[in-house]
């Protein structure tokens, strides 16, 4: 499962943010702040309402990290003079994050993923993007039937480490596809080439993908 290379283009910022770029996609990784909660100065008025009314208290720290990472990526792509509260990330019709700029270039597509200690945001101006990040740990076999086809399960019995890569990849793929109706992850069976992911009918999509091991986590990005 080889893929294109994600390049580190900026050193880690003091607040624990790392910026990377791959195939026209900017990717930001923000680590958990253990000492102080993340401030809310960067939120727009609409985001403050969304946080207060739609996000459960226990989910608010990761929600804030994800939005902060997303806005940092936009500033890396468009310039540091862009004020963060003028970049707005609000839920779309199916709850997916949608990015709105009060000024600047045309539409940007965004995907966000969280673990307990990391938040990751991917942003692009070309096509659709999906990102997922998971801890580097085996995926319990009792969960395999949720996201693996029978042939993939048989292969993972021989190669158990493959289950994590397929889990992360399919989560990112689903976010990039954004189907109008729910699709079981096990029905998404990608054919993988040199950084290219193809889906059989009825999907008939061809997308780019990459993996990156990062801070004891595995990160996958899929880009249409």
N, C-alpha and C positions, 0 to 999 in steps of 0.2 A: 504494500500500500504506500508507494512512494508518492510524493507530492511536490509542489513548488516550494520555494524557500521563503520564509517570512524573515524580513530583515529588520534588525533593531536600528532605528534611525535617531533615537534620542536617548541619552542616559536617563536613569531613574531620577525623577524630580524629588525634591525634599519631602513632599507630602506622600511619597510612596507610589507615584504614578509613573508608568512606563509606556512609551509610545513606540509602536511598530508599524510597518507598512508592508503590504503584500498585494500585488496585482490590482492596484488602484483602490485598495481598501486600507483605511487607517484603523488601527486597532489600539485601544487603550486598556491598560490593566491597572486597577487601583486596589491597593491592599487595605485590609481592615485597619482602622485607627483604634489602637488599644487604649491609648491614654485619654483622648478626648473625642466626643461624638463629632461627626462631620457637621460644620455649620451650614445654615440654610440660606446664606446670603446670595447664593448663585441661582436660586429658584425664581422663576417668573411668578406673577400673581396666580396664573392658572395652575401652575405646578403646586403652589402652596395649598390651593383648594383641593386638588387631587390627593395630595399627601394626607391632608386632614380628614377627608371624607371617604376615600376609597382604599387607603392602604392600612392594613392592620398594624397596630403598634409594634408587634414583634418583627414585622417585615420592613419597618421604616428605615433602619440603618442600611440594609442592603439596597433598598430602593434609592436612597440618597446617594450611595456609592455609585450605583449604576448610572444615574443621571449626571453625576459629577464626572465620571469617566467619559461619558458620551460628549459632554461639553468641552472637556479638555481635548478630545480628539478633534472636534470641529475647530478649535482654536489652533491646533497644530496644523490642520489642513488649510485654514483660511487666514490665519494671522493672529498674533496675540492681542491685537487692538480690539478684537471682537469681544464685547462684554458678555459674560456668561449668562446673565439673566435675560439677554436678548436671543438666546438659543433656547427653544422650548421643546421638551419631550413629553408628549401626552399620549394616553392610550387611544388606539384606533378602534374601529368597529368590533374587532375580535379580541381586544385587549392588548394587541401588539403595540410596541412603542412606535410613535411617529414623530419625526423631527421637523420642527418649523423654525424658520429663520425670519426675524423681523426685517432683515436687510441682508443683501449678499446675493450669491449665485442661485441657480435653480434648485430643484428639490434634491435632498439628500436622503438616502435610505439608511436605516439604523437597525441594529440587533443588539440585545443586551443579555448577558448571562451572569449568574451568581453562584458562588459557593459560600461556605461559612466565612471564609477569610479573603476571598477575591471577588471583585466585580470586573467584568470585561464588557467593553462596548466596541462594536465594529461599525464604521461609517463609510459610505461610498456615494459618489455622484453618478455612478454607472451601474445600472441594473439593480438587482436585489441581493441582499447579503444576510447570512445567518451565522451566528456564532454560538458555541457552547463550550463550557469549561467544567471539568470534573476532577476530583482528587485522583491521584494515581493509586488506585486500589482496585482489587478484583471486584467484578460485578457478580453478585450472588446468582447462582444458577436458577433460583426460583423466579428471578426477574427476566430471564432470557426470553421466555415466550411472549413478553410484551413487545419486544423490539426486534427479534431475530426471526427470519424465515426458517422453515425446517432444514434447508440446506445450510444456512448460516449456523444454526445450532449444532449440526453435525460437525461442521468445521471447527467451531469453538470448543467442542469436546476434545479435539486434538490439539487446539491452540487456545487455551483459556485466556491468554492475554489479549487475543483479538477482540473479545467481547467488549472491553472498555473502548477500543478504538471505534468499533461499529456503533456503540451507544452514543459517544460524543459526536461522531460524524452524522448519524441520523437525526439527532436533536438539532444540529446546525442546519442540516438539509431541510428539515421540516420548516424551520423558521425562514429559510430562504424561499421555499416554495409558497408559503402562506396560502394553503388551500382554502377555498371558500367553505368546504365542509370537512369535518374531522376525518383524518386518514390514519389507520393503525400504522405505527412505525414499522411493524413487521412486513407490511405490504410494500414498503420502500426498499427495494433490493437493488442497490447501485452496482453498476459495472465500473470498475476503477481502472483507469489507465495512468499515464504519466501526468499526474496532477489534474486529470479530467475525470469527471463523474458523469455517467450516463444512466438514465432511467428508461426501462422498457415501457411500452404502451401500458396503460393509457396516458402516462405522463409525458414521455418522449422529450425529456429535458436533457440538456447537456450543460454542465456547470463545472467550474474550477473549484478545487479544494486544497487545503493544506492543514497540517498538524504542527503543533509546537509544544514541546514539554516546557513547563514554566513553573518554578517554585512548587515542586511536588504535585503539579496539576498537569492535565493534558488539555490543550486548547485546540479546537477545530474551527475553521472558517470555510464557509461555502459561498460562492459568488456566482450569480447568473451572468 
